[in-house]
């Protein structure tokens, strides 16, 4: 029961924080990915996680490697962008979307949906299937964006491990799915590939919420469990960006622990479903 | 004697509901620090745990939203499926980063971030559990100058987690479950 005496004092913490800021600056300068306004606590944990895994004595030395080794950067990028997702994640959300949003969308001649932070695509295919089952797919256009070009390649392919897919079938059922999820994918060895027809109205594009601009005239924006990684000023920017990108009466869907409360733009939206965070942009501009 | 403690962070796995309710029941309404706790649970669980624990606590208990302000005398329960971290500006940071020690929420995620943010103004408490989540984080809290308590293995429904922390040398005090709540009340509020 030997207690190590290696105290970590505030000076050391301050130096680490500076090193992390320099790392994020280096990434931005060299690779163009902007993590500088990401939530500090989570970002720090992820950097320190990679530091422990890679065995560098300090963040500074890891930064040196990031600057010289693109492959190492890609590994780190995968840590920094949280690519944890699943089909019909939060099934109750998709059920609520089906019951409370779809009836309104059915009155639109054309539907544009932006899924911001789509990661490896599981949720965009979830939405595509839902739209098909509701007879809306043919008049819908789905824009799936992410900051990370590597995950977009995976999203486009739509190939998922069969074990994970088996779990998704339960989500699908709880989300109010009308058929069997296996009807939308073909099994191949230990993977499944999503049906080609689901992809025909999906556009995949890279977009950085921290730096890029309005993605215009959307009827629905889905951005679930992305804002939690941003600091509050960046959250405010992104909510404004969504407000500007939505048509009047368009829907905004956030993660179940994300709130408009701290965004300074709460008045622009009506609450459609409080616990599942479905909001609707007011028909009459709030500042008119 | 009252100490300048801003927060108490606690973690438990197997047997945690009983341990948390026992401890929270012993904290007075004028408890001056925020309490943040992680109980390992399945992602599909709802916020029932916060509701359950609120029945034992004189303090308000809630499962926080992201960026929610951390207030003294309030209890924050990590929502199922999310890691709960502490930002330096006294707000909650939630994350869906991959599970740590097969757990999300993970005790280490809370402990490391709180140790970073609060340094010596923190008390870490590691309770009953059947894996070794939390011991690294508790040791980090100790190294940052915070106070660390571990539930005695003999009073734990599952002793693996407390034992891991004790072997690591992360514990400044080892206490039986019934002693932890009164100890915290005494340590922070005084008699």
Interface residues (C-beta under 8 A of the other chain):
Chain A: X1 X2 X3 X4 X6 X7 X8 X9 X10 X13 X39 X40 X41 X42 X44 X45 X46 X48 X82 X84 X225 X227 X228 X229 X232 X235 X255 X257 X258 X259 X261 X262
Chain B: X64 X65 X66 X67 X68 X79 X82 X83 X85 X86 X87 X88 X91 X93 X94 X95 X96 X97 X98 X109 X112 X113 X116 X117 X119 X139 X140 X142 X143 X144 X145 X166 X167 X169
